[in-house]
Amino acid sequence: ALKPKSSDKPALLGEFGPQNLTDTEGVALHEGLWASLMHNPTGAALYWDWDIVEKRDLYSHFAAASAFVTASGLANQGGLVSVAPTVETAQRSDLRFGAGGGFTAATQNEFVVGANGVPAGMERFPAFLQGQNHRDMMPKPLTFQVNYPQAGTFTLTIGQVAKAGAHLKVSVDGKATERDFASGPADFTPKDEASALQIAVPSGAHTITIENAGTDWVVARQFAFSNYAPALAAQARVGRDYAVAWIYHRANVDKPVGKESSPASGRLSLAGLKPGRYRATWWDTRAGKSLEASEVSLTGAKDSLTLTTPSVSRDVALYVVKADAAPAKSAGKKPRKSPATTAGTSGVGANAARPFPSSAISAPGATVGVTPGAH
C-alpha cells in the first residue's frame, strides 16, 4: 500500500461500493463520500456502481459534499492529520466492524476491542476465515479480548461460503455456539437466517474466539458487539488552525431512511489546534448547507477544542477555521443533474466543478473490494 509519509505522489482510492451492489438510496455512497473526505487529501474515492447514481438520481450526495469542500475551504488546506476523535455521549450503540484484508495469511490473531473503534491491526486481518484446506494461512483462531459495560451479545455475520463447506465455532470463555455450512456445487451466500451466529456475553472482561473447523473458507462480513460503544463516532482531519470532522450515529448511519432509532448528541474533542479564537460551523450532509455556527476560544496549548454536537439522527459534518479568517465563498447554484460518466470518475476534491460519481474508504459498513469496513 502507498504510504503518504514516504511518497510525494498523489493517491486516489477507488472501487468502493456495497458488497451486493444494492444501494438504491445511496446509503453506502453517502458514507463513502464523507469517510474518504476525512482521510484522503487527493479527494473522494471512486464509487464503483456509478450507473445507479444516474438511474436513482443520487447526485445530491455529491452536491452536498462538494458544497462542504467549497464552504470549508478544505481543498486549500495542507498538512492535515487524519484522526478519530472521541465523542462523549450517554447513549450507547453496537460497535460494528469488518476485517480489512483479503485472501492472505493472518499475521496476527488476537485483538483488544476498545469502546471507540476498530482494534489496531484489524485492517490487515483477512476477511477469509480459513478451514482445513488452508490451515497454514490461519493456524490460530481469531480472538477478541472484550470488556462489556453491560450484558449483551456478539454477532458474526457471514457474507460467503466456499463450495467445499465450512464449520464455524464462536466461543465466549470456552462456551460455544456452532454452525455447519454444507458443501455445494459452487461458492454461495448463506440465507439471511443462516448468515449470522450470535452468542450471549455477560458484562465484564471476556475472551471471544472464532474458529473455522470445516473444510474451506468463509468470508466474515461483520463483527458486532451490542451496546458496546458510544452512540456517536467521528472521523476528522486536523491542522494547527483548521479542522474538519464527520460525526455519525453508529446505529443509524446505514439504516434505510425512516428506520432510524432515537437521535443522539454529545461532546466532540479535537486535539492539536493552537490557542486562539475559532469559528465552528455544523453542516447538513444531505441538504448541503450549514446548520449553525458559533465562535469558540481555545486557551491552553495542550487543550482540546470541545464542541457540543447538534442532535444527530444519521450524520453531520463540521469545519473549524480561525475566527478572523475570511469565509469561503458559498458553493453557489446546485449542480445540474449530469449524464452518467465513465466508471471511477472523481468529483469531490480540489478541482471538482460539479459532482460526479466517486466515493470512499473506511466508511461504516462499507466495502472496498470484497472486505467490509468499520462502525
N, C-alpha and C positions, 0 to 999 in steps of 0.2 A: 504494500500500500504506500501511496505517496505521503511523506511526512512533511507538512508545511514548514517546519523549522529547518529542514535540511534541503529545501528546494526553493528556488526563486521562480518556479514555473507556476502559472495559474492552473488550478484544478477545479473541474466541474463534475459533480456527481450525477449519474444517470441511472436509468432503468429502475425507477421507483413506481410501485403500484400495489394494489391489493392482490393477495395470492390467487383469489378466484376471479379477478377481473370483473367484479360486480360492484361498481362504485357509482350507482345511478344518481345519488345525491351529492357526490363529490366529497364525501367524508374523508376518505384517505387522501385525496388530492389536497384538501384544506390542511390537514395535519402535516402533510409533507412539505407544503409551501412554507409554513411558518416554522417548522422544525429546522429546515435547511437554512432559512434566513438567520437563524440563531447559531449556525455553525460554519457556514461556508462563505468566505469573503468574496468569492467569484460571482455568486448569485444563486438563485434557487436551483435545485437539482431537477432532473428531467423526468417528467411523468410519462410512463410508457403507454398508457391507454388513452392517447391523445384524441382518438376518434370519438370517444364518449363525451369529451368536452364539447365538441360540436353538436353531437346528437342531443345532449341533455342541456345545452346552453349553460355550461358551468364557468363561463368567462368572468362572472362576478367575483369568483375566488381570486383570480389573477388581478382584477381591478383593485380589490381591497388591499392586497399585498403590495401592489405597485404604488398605490396611493400612500401607504405607510412608508415605503422606501423614500418616496419624494418628500413627504411632510417631515420625516425624522432626519433627513439628510444622511441616511445610512451609507449611501453609495460614496459619499465623500470622506468617510472615516477610514483610518488605517490603524494597525496595531491593536485591534480589539482582541480580547481573550474570551473564548467560549467557556462558560461556566454553567453549573446547575445550582442556582441559589436556593436557599430554603424559603419555604412559605409556612409560617406558623399559623395553624388553624385548629380549632377544636374538633371539627368534623373529620371523620375517618373514611377511608375508601380502600378498595382492594389495590394491592401492588401487583402489577402485571408486566411481564417482560418475556422476551424470547431469546434464544441463542443466536449469536451473530455469525457463526461460522457455517461452512458448508460440509461437503463430503471430505473431511480431513481428519487426521488423528487428533485426539484430545491431548493437550499438553498440561492440563490442569483439571482436576475432578472435584475439588472441594471449594465452596464459595460461602462467604459470610453475607447474609442478607440483612442490610440495614433498612431503616424505615423510609428512606428518601429516594432510593433509586436503584439502578441496576448494579449488581455486585461487580467490582473490578475484575476484569478478565472474561466476563461473560460474553463480551462482544467477539471473542475469539473461540468460544466453545462451540463445537459442531452441533448443528441442529439435528443431524442424523445420529440417533442413538443406536449404536451398532449391536447386533446379535452375534451368534457364534461364528457366522461366516467371516466376520472381520473383527474378531475379539482383540486382535493385536492393535486395532485403532482406538479401542476404548476398553482397556483391561480392567478398569475400576468403575464402580457405579458412580453416577453423578450424585453429589452430596451437597445439601444446603444446611448450613447452621443458621437457625432462626431463633427469634425471641418474640413471641406473640404477646401483645399487650392485653389481649383477651382471647378466650377460646374462639376458634374459628375453623377454617378448612384450608387445605391445599388442593389445588386442581391442576392436573396436567392435561392439556388438550393436544390431540394428535392430528396432524394435517395429512399424512400419507403413510402407507404401509407397503413394504416390499412384497412382491408376489410370492416370495418364499414363506411369508408369515413371520410373526413375532410374538413374544410373550412378555408383557410388562409387569413389573412389580414395584409398587410405590409403598414405602415404609416410613413410619414415624416411630423412632426409638425401637425399631425391630418389629413393630406391629404393622402388618402389611395388608394391602388390597391388591388384587391381581386381575389381569385381563389377557385372554388369549386372542390373537388375531390369526385366523386360519389362512393357509395358503390359498392362492387363486391363480387364474390364468395370466394376470398382469398386476402391476403395482396399482393400488387402489386407495381411495379416500374413504375412511370409515363413515358410516351413517352417524347422524348427529348424536343419537343416544349411545353410541359406542365409542365416540371420539374423545370423551372426557373421563378421566379417572380422578375421583375425589376421595379424600380421606380427612377425618376429623383430626384437629390439632389442639391440644389443651393450651391454656395460657402458659407463658414462661418459655424457657430455653429448651429447644429440642433439635434433633437431627433428623432430617428428611433425606431419604435415599431413593434414587430412581435407577432401576436395573432392567435391562432387556436380556432375558434368559432364553429368548427364542432363536429362530434360525437366522433371521436377517434384520435389516434396519427398520426403524420408524422415524418419521420426522416430527420432532417436538415443535408444535406451533406456538404454545404459550404456557408459561408457568404463572399461576395466580395464587396470591396469599390474601385471604379475606380479611378486611378491616385492619390491614397491617400498616398502612401509610396515611399521612395527612391527605385530605381530600384534594388539595391543590398542590401542583408541582410546577416547576418553572425551568426554562432554558433561557440563557441570556448571553450577550456579548458586551463586555465592559472594557472601557479605556480609563484614562486618568481623569477626563472631564466629560465623558459621554457614555451612555449605556442604552441598550435596547433589551427588551425581555418579552417572552411569550409565556403566559400563565394559563394553565389548563386544568380542568376538573377531571381527575383520573377516571371517575366513574361515568362521566357524561360525554367526553370529547369525541368518542367514536360511536355513540349511540345514534339510532335513527332520529331524525328531527321529530320532536313531540314526545319522545320516550325518555327524556332526561329525568333524573331524580332531583332532589332539592338542591338549589344553588349553594355555594359556599363563599366565604370571604376570609381574608387573613392578612398577615403582615409579611411583606416581601423584604428581604435584606440583601442589599447589593454592596459587596466589599470591593475595595480597590480605587474608588473615586477619591480625588484630593479634596481638601476642605474648600468650601465656597457655597454660593447660592445657586440653586438649580431650578429649572422648570420641568416638572414631571407631567407628561400627557398620557392619559389612558386612551386606548384605541379599540374601536369596534372592528373586529377582524372580518366580519361579514358585510356590514354596511360600508366599510371603508371610510370611516370618519372618526374624529375624536369624540370621546365620551365626556371627559372632564380634564381640567388642567389646574395645577397649583404650583406655587413656589415653595421650596423647602431648603433648609440650611444644613450643611454638614460642617461640624466644627473641629473634631479631632482627626488627626492624620491617620489614625488606625481605626477610626469608627466606620461602621457600615451605614449606608443610607437606608433607612427603614421607611417603607410606604405601606399604607393601608389600601388593599385592593378594593375595587368595586365588588358588588355581588357577581360571582362568576357562575353562570349556568353551564357553559361549554368552554369558552376560552376568551381571553382578552390579550392585547399587546400593550406595551409601554415603551416610551422613549424618554430619556432624561438628557437634557442639554444644559449648558451654563445659562443662568438667568439673563445675562446680558448679551447672549448670542442672538444674532438676527434670525427670526423664524424662517424656516424653509418655505418656499412657495407651495401653495396648495397643488394637489395632483391635477386640478382643473377638471375638464369635462370627462365624463365617463367614457372609456374607450368603447368604440363601436364593436358590435359582435363581428368577429373576424372569421373568415373561412378556415377550415381545418388546414394545418400546416404539416410539414414533414415531421415525423415522429422524432422526439428528442429536441425540439426547438425550445430554447430557453427564453423567458421573457420577464423575469423579475430580478433585476440586478442593476448594475451601474449604467448600462446602455439601453434599458428597456423603454421603448417608446409607447408600447401598448402591450397588454397581457397576452402571451401565447403559452401553450402547454409546457409546463415544467413542473418539477416537484422534487422531493426531499430525501432526507436521510433518516436519522433515528427518531422518527415520529412515533407517538404512542400507537402500538398495534400495527405499525407499518411493515411493509415487506420490501426488502431490497434483494432482488434475485428471487431466492426461494426462502429466505430466512426472515422471521418477524422481528420487529423492533421492540420498543420499550414503553412502559407506562410509568 
